[in-house]
Amino acid sequence: PLLGRIGLAAGLGGMPSLARAQGASSATMRVACIVPTGAIDPISHSDGGCTLLVQQVGEFLCVDGPDLVLRPALAESWKP
């Protein structure tokens, strides 16, 4: 009972599961992101803002994981 009331208070109970926002096909979508500190260059970027912009239009050959070990993205394999 208490958990159900908490769910209703949070808006989980009264919303239709299939409700989706509808927008015009020619509408403009604005996205907030960090402003790059320098030139937007996919080869030599060094800040988070540039990385976010580059990732929106392309994909890297490999990426580094949390342990700083390179993992394949587009590249299937490579030799050092």
PDB file of N, CA, C and O in Angstrom:
ATOM      1  N   PRO A   1       0.805  -1.196   0.000  1.00  0.00           N
ATOM      2  CA  PRO A   1       0.000   0.000   0.000  1.00  0.00           C
ATOM      3  C   PRO A   1       0.853   1.267   0.000  1.00  0.00           C
ATOM      4  O   PRO A   1       0.615   2.174  -0.798  1.00  0.00           O
ATOM      5  N   LEU A   2       1.848   1.335   0.894  1.00  0.00           N
ATOM      6  CA  LEU A   2       2.678   2.536   0.960  1.00  0.00           C
ATOM      7  C   LEU A   2       3.490   2.709  -0.317  1.00  0.00           C
ATOM      8  O   LEU A   2       3.617   3.819  -0.835  1.00  0.00           O
ATOM      9  N   LEU A   3       4.036   1.609  -0.821  1.00  0.00           N
ATOM     10  CA  LEU A   3       4.829   1.675  -2.047  1.00  0.00           C
ATOM     11  C   LEU A   3       3.968   2.100  -3.231  1.00  0.00           C
ATOM     12  O   LEU A   3       4.423   2.846  -4.099  1.00  0.00           O
ATOM     13  N   GLY A   4       2.725   1.626  -3.266  1.00  0.00           N
ATOM     14  CA  GLY A   4       1.811   2.024  -4.331  1.00  0.00           C
ATOM     15  C   GLY A   4       1.507   3.508  -4.295  1.00  0.00           C
ATOM     16  O   GLY A   4       1.439   4.155  -5.340  1.00  0.00           O
ATOM     17  N   ARG A   5       1.322   4.056  -3.095  1.00  0.00           N
ATOM     18  CA  ARG A   5       1.066   5.493  -2.967  1.00  0.00           C
ATOM     19  C   ARG A   5       2.283   6.307  -3.365  1.00  0.00           C
ATOM     20  O   ARG A   5       2.155   7.375  -3.964  1.00  0.00           O
ATOM     21  N   ILE A   6       3.465   5.802  -3.031  1.00  0.00           N
ATOM     22  CA  ILE A   6       4.692   6.506  -3.432  1.00  0.00           C
ATOM     23  C   ILE A   6       4.812   6.508  -4.952  1.00  0.00           C
ATOM     24  O   ILE A   6       5.190   7.517  -5.548  1.00  0.00           O
ATOM     25  N   GLY A   7       4.489   5.374  -5.578  1.00  0.00           N
ATOM     26  CA  GLY A   7       4.530   5.299  -7.039  1.00  0.00           C
ATOM     27  C   GLY A   7       3.537   6.245  -7.688  1.00  0.00           C
ATOM     28  O   GLY A   7       3.853   6.894  -8.685  1.00  0.00           O
ATOM     29  N   LEU A   8       2.332   6.324  -7.125  1.00  0.00           N
ATOM     30  CA  LEU A   8       1.340   7.256  -7.656  1.00  0.00           C
ATOM     31  C   LEU A   8       1.786   8.702  -7.473  1.00  0.00           C
ATOM     32  O   LEU A   8       1.593   9.530  -8.363  1.00  0.00           O
ATOM     33  N   ALA A   9       2.374   9.003  -6.335  1.00  0.00           N
ATOM     34  CA  ALA A   9       2.840  10.363  -6.080  1.00  0.00           C
ATOM     35  C   ALA A   9       3.970  10.735  -7.029  1.00  0.00           C
ATOM     36  O   ALA A   9       4.111  11.900  -7.402  1.00  0.00           O
ATOM     37  N   ALA A  10       4.765   9.765  -7.416  1.00  0.00           N
ATOM     38  CA  ALA A  10       5.870  10.033  -8.336  1.00  0.00           C
ATOM     39  C   ALA A  10       5.401  10.089  -9.783  1.00  0.00           C
ATOM     40  O   ALA A  10       6.198  10.370 -10.678  1.00  0.00           O
ATOM     41  N   GLY A  11       4.122   9.824 -10.024  1.00  0.00           N
ATOM     42  CA  GLY A  11       3.602   9.896 -11.379  1.00  0.00           C
ATOM     43  C   GLY A  11       3.707   8.596 -12.133  1.00  0.00           C
ATOM     44  O   GLY A  11       3.559   8.586 -13.355  1.00  0.00           O
ATOM     45  N   LEU A  12       3.957   7.497 -11.448  1.00  0.00           N
ATOM     46  CA  LEU A  12       4.120   6.225 -12.133  1.00  0.00           C
ATOM     47  C   LEU A  12       2.804   5.498 -12.358  1.00  0.00           C
ATOM     48  O   LEU A  12       2.738   4.580 -13.175  1.00  0.00           O
ATOM     49  N   GLY A  13       1.780   5.887 -11.662  1.00  0.00           N
ATOM     50  CA  GLY A  13       0.549   5.124 -11.734  1.00  0.00           C
ATOM     51  C   GLY A  13      -0.478   5.640 -12.716  1.00  0.00           C
ATOM     52  O   GLY A  13      -1.227   4.839 -13.275  1.00  0.00           O
ATOM     53  N   GLY A  14      -0.552   6.923 -12.951  1.00  0.00           N
ATOM     54  CA  GLY A  14      -1.625   7.468 -13.758  1.00  0.00           C
ATOM     55  C   GLY A  14      -1.273   7.749 -15.204  1.00  0.00           C
ATOM     56  O   GLY A  14      -2.089   8.314 -15.933  1.00  0.00           O
ATOM     57  N   MET A  15      -0.086   7.372 -15.640  1.00  0.00           N
ATOM     58  CA  MET A  15       0.326   7.694 -17.005  1.00  0.00           C
ATOM     59  C   MET A  15       0.074   6.515 -17.935  1.00  0.00           C
ATOM     60  O   MET A  15       0.423   5.385 -17.592  1.00  0.00           O
ATOM     61  N   PRO A  16      -0.520   6.745 -19.095  1.00  0.00           N
ATOM     62  CA  PRO A  16      -0.683   5.654 -20.050  1.00  0.00           C
ATOM     63  C   PRO A  16       0.686   5.170 -20.535  1.00  0.00           C
ATOM     64  O   PRO A  16       1.587   5.969 -20.790  1.00  0.00           O
ATOM     65  N   SER A  17       0.823   3.873 -20.655  1.00  0.00           N
ATOM     66  CA  SER A  17       2.134   3.326 -21.019  1.00  0.00           C
ATOM     67  C   SER A  17       2.509   3.617 -22.468  1.00  0.00           C
ATOM     68  O   SER A  17       3.692   3.570 -22.805  1.00  0.00           O
ATOM     69  N   LEU A  18       1.562   3.909 -23.319  1.00  0.00           N
ATOM     70  CA  LEU A  18       1.870   4.142 -24.728  1.00  0.00           C
ATOM     71  C   LEU A  18       1.916   5.616 -25.101  1.00  0.00           C
ATOM     72  O   LEU A  18       2.045   5.940 -26.282  1.00  0.00           O
ATOM     73  N   ALA A  19       1.816   6.509 -24.142  1.00  0.00           N
ATOM     74  CA  ALA A  19       1.836   7.941 -24.441  1.00  0.00           C
ATOM     75  C   ALA A  19       3.221   8.348 -24.917  1.00  0.00           C
ATOM     76  O   ALA A  19       4.223   8.048 -24.268  1.00  0.00           O
ATOM     77  N   ARG A  20       3.271   9.028 -26.048  1.00  0.00           N
ATOM     78  CA  ARG A  20       4.541   9.501 -26.595  1.00  0.00           C
ATOM     79  C   ARG A  20       4.350  10.934 -27.089  1.00  0.00           C
ATOM     80  O   ARG A  20       3.283  11.305 -27.578  1.00  0.00           O
ATOM     81  N   ALA A  21       5.392  11.714 -26.951  1.00  0.00           N
ATOM     82  CA  ALA A  21       5.337  13.087 -27.441  1.00  0.00           C
ATOM     83  C   ALA A  21       5.330  13.068 -28.961  1.00  0.00           C
ATOM     84  O   ALA A  21       6.067  12.301 -29.581  1.00  0.00           O
ATOM     85  N   GLN A  22       4.517  13.894 -29.548  1.00  0.00           N
ATOM     86  CA  GLN A  22       4.445  13.990 -31.002  1.00  0.00           C
ATOM     87  C   GLN A  22       4.981  15.345 -31.428  1.00  0.00           C
ATOM     88  O   GLN A  22       4.672  16.362 -30.808  1.00  0.00           O
ATOM     89  N   GLY A  23       5.772  15.362 -32.469  1.00  0.00           N
ATOM     90  CA  GLY A  23       6.321  16.606 -32.979  1.00  0.00           C
ATOM     91  C   GLY A  23       6.205  16.647 -34.489  1.00  0.00           C
ATOM     92  O   GLY A  23       6.056  15.613 -35.141  1.00  0.00           O
ATOM     93  N   ALA A  24       6.275  17.834 -35.031  1.00  0.00           N
ATOM     94  CA  ALA A  24       6.223  17.985 -36.478  1.00  0.00           C
ATOM     95  C   ALA A  24       7.513  17.452 -37.089  1.00  0.00           C
ATOM     96  O   ALA A  24       8.579  17.547 -36.481  1.00  0.00           O
ATOM     97  N   SER A  25       7.418  16.893 -38.287  1.00  0.00           N
ATOM     98  CA  SER A  25       8.608  16.321 -38.923  1.00  0.00           C
ATOM     99  C   SER A  25       9.626  17.391 -39.302  1.00  0.00           C
ATOM    100  O   SER A  25      10.806  17.080 -39.465  1.00  0.00           O
ATOM    101  N   SER A  26       9.200  18.633 -39.445  1.00  0.00           N
ATOM    102  CA  SER A  26      10.134  19.706 -39.802  1.00  0.00           C
ATOM    103  C   SER A  26      10.499  20.569 -38.597  1.00  0.00           C
ATOM    104  O   SER A  26      11.031  21.667 -38.760  1.00  0.00           O
ATOM    105  N   ALA A  27      10.219  20.087 -37.403  1.00  0.00           N
ATOM    106  CA  ALA A  27      10.487  20.862 -36.195  1.00  0.00           C
ATOM    107  C   ALA A  27      11.984  20.923 -35.915  1.00  0.00           C
ATOM    108  O   ALA A  27      12.741  20.056 -36.351  1.00  0.00           O
ATOM    109  N   THR A  28      12.400  21.943 -35.193  1.00  0.00           N
ATOM    110  CA  THR A  28      13.798  22.102 -34.795  1.00  0.00           C
ATOM    111  C   THR A  28      13.983  21.506 -33.413  1.00  0.00           C
ATOM    112  O   THR A  28      13.196  21.765 -32.503  1.00  0.00           O
ATOM    113  N   MET A  29      15.017  20.715 -33.262  1.00  0.00           N
ATOM    114  CA  MET A  29      15.336  20.145 -31.958  1.00  0.00           C
ATOM    115  C   MET A  29      16.595  20.823 -31.443  1.00  0.00           C
ATOM    116  O   MET A  29      17.624  20.824 -32.120  1.00  0.00           O
ATOM    117  N   ARG A  30      16.521  21.393 -30.266  1.00  0.00           N
ATOM    118  CA  ARG A  30      17.674  22.058 -29.659  1.00  0.00           C
ATOM    119  C   ARG A  30      18.230  21.163 -28.559  1.00  0.00           C
ATOM    120  O   ARG A  30      17.491  20.621 -27.736  1.00  0.00           O
ATOM    121  N   VAL A  31      19.549  21.022 -28.569  1.00  0.00           N
ATOM    122  CA  VAL A  31      20.223  20.163 -27.601  1.00  0.00           C
ATOM    123  C   VAL A  31      21.281  20.980 -26.890  1.00  0.00           C
ATOM    124  O   VAL A  31      22.092  21.646 -27.533  1.00  0.00           O
ATOM    125  N   ALA A  32      21.281  20.933 -25.580  1.00  0.00           N
ATOM    126  CA  ALA A  32      22.302  21.635 -24.805  1.00  0.00           C
ATOM    127  C   ALA A  32      23.543  20.762 -24.711  1.00  0.00           C
ATOM    128  O   ALA A  32      23.449  19.559 -24.467  1.00  0.00           O
ATOM    129  N   CYS A  33      24.699  21.370 -24.906  1.00  0.00           N
ATOM    130  CA  CYS A  33      25.953  20.633 -24.748  1.00  0.00           C
ATOM    131  C   CYS A  33      27.059  21.606 -24.345  1.00  0.00           C
ATOM    132  O   CYS A  33      26.895  22.824 -24.412  1.00  0.00           O
ATOM    133  N   ILE A  34      28.159  21.050 -23.934  1.00  0.00           N
ATOM    134  CA  ILE A  34      29.310  21.842 -23.514  1.00  0.00           C
ATOM    135  C   ILE A  34      29.907  22.538 -24.737  1.00  0.00           C
ATOM    136  O   ILE A  34      30.021  21.925 -25.798  1.00  0.00           O
ATOM    137  N   VAL A  35      30.283  23.797 -24.606  1.00  0.00           N
ATOM    138  CA  VAL A  35      30.889  24.539 -25.710  1.00  0.00           C
ATOM    139  C   VAL A  35      32.353  24.126 -25.846  1.00  0.00           C
ATOM    140  O   VAL A  35      33.090  24.146 -24.860  1.00  0.00           O
ATOM    141  N   PRO A  36      32.790  23.748 -27.063  1.00  0.00           N
ATOM    142  CA  PRO A  36      34.200  23.394 -27.252  1.00  0.00           C
ATOM    143  C   PRO A  36      35.109  24.580 -26.948  1.00  0.00           C
ATOM    144  O   PRO A  36      34.759  25.723 -27.240  1.00  0.00           O
ATOM    145  N   THR A  37      36.267  24.313 -26.365  1.00  0.00           N
ATOM    146  CA  THR A  37      37.197  25.385 -26.015  1.00  0.00           C
ATOM    147  C   THR A  37      38.097  25.774 -27.175  1.00  0.00           C
ATOM    148  O   THR A  37      38.713  26.839 -27.148  1.00  0.00           O
ATOM    149  N   GLY A  38      38.180  24.935 -28.183  1.00  0.00           N
ATOM    150  CA  GLY A  38      39.057  25.231 -29.317  1.00  0.00           C
ATOM    151  C   GLY A  38      38.400  24.811 -30.616  1.00  0.00           C
ATOM    152  O   GLY A  38      37.179  24.685 -30.703  1.00  0.00           O
ATOM    153  N   ALA A  39      39.235  24.595 -31.627  1.00  0.00           N
ATOM    154  CA  ALA A  39      38.743  24.181 -32.935  1.00  0.00           C
ATOM    155  C   ALA A  39      38.110  22.791 -32.847  1.00  0.00           C
ATOM    156  O   ALA A  39      38.551  21.942 -32.072  1.00  0.00           O
ATOM    157  N   ILE A  40      37.081  22.579 -33.645  1.00  0.00           N
ATOM    158  CA  ILE A  40      36.425  21.277 -33.676  1.00  0.00           C
ATOM    159  C   ILE A  40      37.178  20.416 -34.683  1.00  0.00           C
ATOM    160  O   ILE A  40      36.914  20.467 -35.884  1.00  0.00           O
ATOM    161  N   ASP A  41      38.109  19.635 -34.180  1.00  0.00           N
ATOM    162  CA  ASP A  41      38.964  18.796 -35.012  1.00  0.00           C
ATOM    163  C   ASP A  41      38.899  17.366 -34.480  1.00  0.00           C
ATOM    164  O   ASP A  41      39.331  17.116 -33.355  1.00  0.00           O
ATOM    165  N   PRO A  42      38.368  16.421 -35.261  1.00  0.00           N
ATOM    166  CA  PRO A  42      38.224  15.058 -34.754  1.00  0.00           C
ATOM    167  C   PRO A  42      39.549  14.359 -34.466  1.00  0.00           C
ATOM    168  O   PRO A  42      39.567  13.355 -33.754  1.00  0.00           O
ATOM    169  N   ILE A  43      40.648  14.864 -34.998  1.00  0.00           N
ATOM    170  CA  ILE A  43      41.953  14.239 -34.778  1.00  0.00           C
ATOM    171  C   ILE A  43      42.617  14.752 -33.506  1.00  0.00           C
ATOM    172  O   ILE A  43      43.170  13.965 -32.737  1.00  0.00           O
ATOM    173  N   SER A  44      42.569  16.053 -33.278  1.00  0.00           N
ATOM    174  CA  SER A  44      43.353  16.622 -32.174  1.00  0.00           C
ATOM    175  C   SER A  44      42.508  17.286 -31.086  1.00  0.00           C
ATOM    176  O   SER A  44      43.012  18.159 -30.379  1.00  0.00           O
ATOM    177  N   HIS A  45      41.261  16.908 -30.932  1.00  0.00           N
ATOM    178  CA  HIS A  45      40.437  17.532 -29.888  1.00  0.00           C
ATOM    179  C   HIS A  45      40.884  17.056 -28.509  1.00  0.00           C
ATOM    180  O   HIS A  45      41.383  15.943 -28.343  1.00  0.00           O
ATOM    181  N   SER A  46      40.692  17.925 -27.534  1.00  0.00           N
ATOM    182  CA  SER A  46      41.159  17.587 -26.189  1.00  0.00           C
ATOM    183  C   SER A  46      40.170  17.981 -25.095  1.00  0.00           C
ATOM    184  O   SER A  46      40.520  17.958 -23.915  1.00  0.00           O
ATOM    185  N   ASP A  47      38.950  18.339 -25.464  1.00  0.00           N
ATOM    186  CA  ASP A  47      37.987  18.719 -24.427  1.00  0.00           C
ATOM    187  C   ASP A  47      36.655  18.020 -24.671  1.00  0.00           C
ATOM    188  O   ASP A  47      36.381  17.535 -25.769  1.00  0.00           O
ATOM    189  N   GLY A  48      35.838  17.979 -23.630  1.00  0.00           N
ATOM    190  CA  GLY A  48      34.568  17.276 -23.687  1.00  0.00           C
ATOM    191  C   GLY A  48      33.575  17.849 -24.674  1.00  0.00           C
ATOM    192  O   GLY A  48      32.802  17.101 -25.273  1.00  0.00           O
ATOM    193  N   GLY A  49      33.577  19.163 -24.857  1.00  0.00           N
ATOM    194  CA  GLY A  49      32.645  19.791 -25.793  1.00  0.00           C
ATOM    195  C   GLY A  49      32.884  19.346 -27.220  1.00  0.00           C
ATOM    196  O   GLY A  49      31.938  19.048 -27.950  1.00  0.00           O
ATOM    197  N   CYS A  50      34.131  19.301 -27.615  1.00  0.00           N
ATOM    198  CA  CYS A  50      34.464  18.860 -28.969  1.00  0.00           C
ATOM    199  C   CYS A  50      34.154  17.370 -29.139  1.00  0.00           C
ATOM    200  O   CYS A  50      33.659  16.948 -30.185  1.00  0.00           O
ATOM    201  N   THR A  51      34.445  16.588 -28.116  1.00  0.00           N
ATOM    202  CA  THR A  51      34.159  15.152 -28.182  1.00  0.00           C
ATOM    203  C   THR A  51      32.672  14.909 -28.391  1.00  0.00           C
ATOM    204  O   THR A  51      32.298  14.058 -29.198  1.00  0.00           O
ATOM    205  N   LEU A  52      31.813  15.642 -27.678  1.00  0.00           N
ATOM    206  CA  LEU A  52      30.370  15.480 -27.844  1.00  0.00           C
ATOM    207  C   LEU A  52      29.928  15.805 -29.262  1.00  0.00           C
ATOM    208  O   LEU A  52      29.116  15.081 -29.838  1.00  0.00           O
ATOM    209  N   LEU A  53      30.453  16.889 -29.833  1.00  0.00           N
ATOM    210  CA  LEU A  53      30.072  17.263 -31.192  1.00  0.00           C
ATOM    211  C   LEU A  53      30.565  16.250 -32.213  1.00  0.00           C
ATOM    212  O   LEU A  53      29.833  15.896 -33.138  1.00  0.00           O
ATOM    213  N   VAL A  54      31.792  15.783 -32.057  1.00  0.00           N
ATOM    214  CA  VAL A  54      32.352  14.812 -32.999  1.00  0.00           C
ATOM    215  C   VAL A  54      31.571  13.500 -32.935  1.00  0.00           C
ATOM    216  O   VAL A  54      31.342  12.876 -33.971  1.00  0.00           O
ATOM    217  N   GLN A  55      31.160  13.072 -31.750  1.00  0.00           N
ATOM    218  CA  GLN A  55      30.419  11.821 -31.611  1.00  0.00           C
ATOM    219  C   GLN A  55      29.023  11.894 -32.213  1.00  0.00           C
ATOM    220  O   GLN A  55      28.421  10.854 -32.482  1.00  0.00           O
ATOM    221  N   GLN A  56      28.493  13.088 -32.430  1.00  0.00           N
ATOM    222  CA  GLN A  56      27.170  13.213 -33.037  1.00  0.00           C
ATOM    223  C   GLN A  56      27.202  12.984 -34.537  1.00  0.00           C
ATOM    224  O   GLN A  56      26.180  12.631 -35.125  1.00  0.00           O
ATOM    225  N   VAL A  57      28.347  13.175 -35.166  1.00  0.00           N
ATOM    226  CA  VAL A  57      28.429  13.050 -36.623  1.00  0.00           C
ATOM    227  C   VAL A  57      29.336  11.919 -37.082  1.00  0.00           C
ATOM    228  O   VAL A  57      29.408  11.646 -38.280  1.00  0.00           O
ATOM    229  N   GLY A  58      30.019  11.265 -36.178  1.00  0.00           N
ATOM    230  CA  GLY A  58      30.928  10.195 -36.565  1.00  0.00           C
ATOM    231  C   GLY A  58      31.127   9.217 -35.437  1.00  0.00           C
ATOM    232  O   GLY A  58      30.569   9.361 -34.349  1.00  0.00           O
ATOM    233  N   GLU A  59      31.938   8.218 -35.722  1.00  0.00           N
ATOM    234  CA  GLU A  59      32.233   7.213 -34.712  1.00  0.00           C
ATOM    235  C   GLU A  59      33.727   6.939 -34.732  1.00  0.00           C
ATOM    236  O   GLU A  59      34.355   6.996 -35.789  1.00  0.00           O
ATOM    237  N   PHE A  60      34.291   6.645 -33.593  1.00  0.00           N
ATOM    238  CA  PHE A  60      35.721   6.413 -33.481  1.00  0.00           C
ATOM    239  C   PHE A  60      36.069   4.978 -33.866  1.00  0.00           C
ATOM    240  O   PHE A  60      35.228   4.084 -33.779  1.00  0.00           O
ATOM    241  N   LEU A  61      37.318   4.763 -34.292  1.00  0.00           N
ATOM    242  CA  LEU A  61      37.794   3.412 -34.586  1.00  0.00           C
ATOM    243  C   LEU A  61      37.889   2.580 -33.318  1.00  0.00           C
ATOM    244  O   LEU A  61      37.561   1.393 -33.322  1.00  0.00           O
ATOM    245  N   CYS A  62      38.337   3.203 -32.230  1.00  0.00           N
ATOM    246  CA  CYS A  62      38.409   2.520 -30.938  1.00  0.00           C
ATOM    247  C   CYS A  62      38.134   3.542 -29.841  1.00  0.00           C
ATOM    248  O   CYS A  62      38.273   4.747 -30.047  1.00  0.00           O
ATOM    249  N   VAL A  63      37.750   3.048 -28.697  1.00  0.00           N
ATOM    250  CA  VAL A  63      37.465   3.908 -27.547  1.00  0.00           C
ATOM    251  C   VAL A  63      38.179   3.339 -26.331  1.00  0.00           C
ATOM    252  O   VAL A  63      38.492   2.149 -26.282  1.00  0.00           O
ATOM    253  N   ASP A  64      38.433   4.195 -25.357  1.00  0.00           N
ATOM    254  CA  ASP A  64      39.059   3.698 -24.131  1.00  0.00           C
ATOM    255  C   ASP A  64      37.994   3.465 -23.070  1.00  0.00           C
ATOM    256  O   ASP A  64      37.061   4.254 -22.919  1.00  0.00           O
ATOM    257  N   GLY A  65      38.148   2.382 -22.348  1.00  0.00           N
ATOM    258  CA  GLY A  65      37.217   2.030 -21.292  1.00  0.00           C
ATOM    259  C   GLY A  65      37.604   2.695 -19.987  1.00  0.00           C
ATOM    260  O   GLY A  65      38.571   3.456 -19.948  1.00  0.00           O
ATOM    261  N   PRO A  66      36.866   2.424 -18.912  1.00  0.00           N
ATOM    262  CA  PRO A  66      37.173   3.020 -17.611  1.00  0.00           C
ATOM    263  C   PRO A  66      38.546   2.618 -17.084  1.00  0.00           C
ATOM    264  O   PRO A  66      39.127   3.315 -16.252  1.00  0.00           O
ATOM    265  N   ASP A  67      39.062   1.488 -17.574  1.00  0.00           N
ATOM    266  CA  ASP A  67      40.392   1.036 -17.158  1.00  0.00           C
ATOM    267  C   ASP A  67      41.491   1.541 -18.095  1.00  0.00           C
ATOM    268  O   ASP A  67      42.642   1.117 -17.992  1.00  0.00           O
ATOM    269  N   LEU A  68      41.130   2.458 -19.017  1.00  0.00           N
ATOM    270  CA  LEU A  68      42.031   3.063 -20.001  1.00  0.00           C
ATOM    271  C   LEU A  68      42.612   2.057 -20.989  1.00  0.00           C
ATOM    272  O   LEU A  68      43.663   2.310 -21.578  1.00  0.00           O
ATOM    273  N   VAL A  69      41.947   0.927 -21.177  1.00  0.00           N
ATOM    274  CA  VAL A  69      42.340  -0.053 -22.184  1.00  0.00           C
ATOM    275  C   VAL A  69      41.498   0.204 -23.427  1.00  0.00           C
ATOM    276  O   VAL A  69      40.281   0.365 -23.332  1.00  0.00           O
ATOM    277  N   LEU A  70      42.147   0.244 -24.605  1.00  0.00           N
ATOM    278  CA  LEU A  70      41.420   0.496 -25.843  1.00  0.00           C
ATOM    279  C   LEU A  70      40.523  -0.685 -26.189  1.00  0.00           C
ATOM    280  O   LEU A  70      40.905  -1.847 -26.052  1.00  0.00           O
ATOM    281  N   ARG A  71      39.311  -0.348 -26.644  1.00  0.00           N
ATOM    282  CA  ARG A  71      38.346  -1.345 -27.063  1.00  0.00           C
ATOM    283  C   ARG A  71      37.870  -0.977 -28.470  1.00  0.00           C
ATOM    284  O   ARG A  71      37.799   0.208 -28.795  1.00  0.00           O
ATOM    285  N   PRO A  72      37.544  -1.955 -29.303  1.00  0.00           N
ATOM    286  CA  PRO A  72      37.112  -1.650 -30.666  1.00  0.00           C
ATOM    287  C   PRO A  72      35.758  -0.947 -30.702  1.00  0.00           C
ATOM    288  O   PRO A  72      34.869  -1.245 -29.904  1.00  0.00           O
ATOM    289  N   ALA A  73      35.617  -0.026 -31.624  1.00  0.00           N
ATOM    290  CA  ALA A  73      34.325   0.597 -31.914  1.00  0.00           C
ATOM    291  C   ALA A  73      34.015   0.246 -33.370  1.00  0.00           C
ATOM    292  O   ALA A  73      33.334  -0.747 -33.626  1.00  0.00           O
ATOM    293  N   LEU A  74      34.500   1.040 -34.332  1.00  0.00           N
ATOM    294  CA  LEU A  74      34.369   0.669 -35.737  1.00  0.00           C
ATOM    295  C   LEU A  74      35.412  -0.364 -36.143  1.00  0.00           C
ATOM    296  O   LEU A  74      35.135  -1.240 -36.962  1.00  0.00           O
ATOM    297  N   ALA A  75      36.597  -0.265 -35.579  1.00  0.00           N
ATOM    298  CA  ALA A  75      37.668  -1.208 -35.911  1.00  0.00           C
ATOM    299  C   ALA A  75      37.325  -2.585 -35.347  1.00  0.00           C
ATOM    300  O   ALA A  75      36.918  -2.707 -34.192  1.00  0.00           O
ATOM    301  N   GLU A  76      37.491  -3.600 -36.157  1.00  0.00           N
ATOM    302  CA  GLU A  76      37.245  -4.958 -35.684  1.00  0.00           C
ATOM    303  C   GLU A  76      38.478  -5.555 -35.027  1.00  0.00           C
ATOM    304  O   GLU A  76      38.365  -6.373 -34.115  1.00  0.00           O
ATOM    305  N   SER A  77      39.650  -5.150 -35.485  1.00  0.00           N
ATOM    306  CA  SER A  77      40.896  -5.632 -34.893  1.00  0.00           C
ATOM    307  C   SER A  77      42.016  -4.689 -35.302  1.00  0.00           C
ATOM    308  O   SER A  77      41.858  -3.895 -36.229  1.00  0.00           O
ATOM    309  N   TRP A  78      43.153  -4.776 -34.608  1.00  0.00           N
ATOM    310  CA  TRP A  78      44.324  -3.986 -34.947  1.00  0.00           C
ATOM    311  C   TRP A  78      45.548  -4.613 -34.322  1.00  0.00           C
ATOM    312  O   TRP A  78      45.454  -5.389 -33.371  1.00  0.00           O
ATOM    313  N   LYS A  79      46.689  -4.269 -34.867  1.00  0.00           N
ATOM    314  CA  LYS A  79      47.964  -4.753 -34.334  1.00  0.00           C
ATOM    315  C   LYS A  79      48.790  -3.559 -33.903  1.00  0.00           C
ATOM    316  O   LYS A  79      48.824  -2.548 -34.605  1.00  0.00           O
ATOM    317  N   PRO A  80      49.467  -3.654 -32.746  1.00  0.00           N
ATOM    318  CA  PRO A  80      50.288  -2.525 -32.279  1.00  0.00           C
ATOM    319  C   PRO A  80      51.514  -2.310 -33.155  1.00  0.00           C
ATOM    320  O   PRO A  80      52.306  -1.403 -32.898  1.00  0.00           O
TER     321      PRO A  80
END
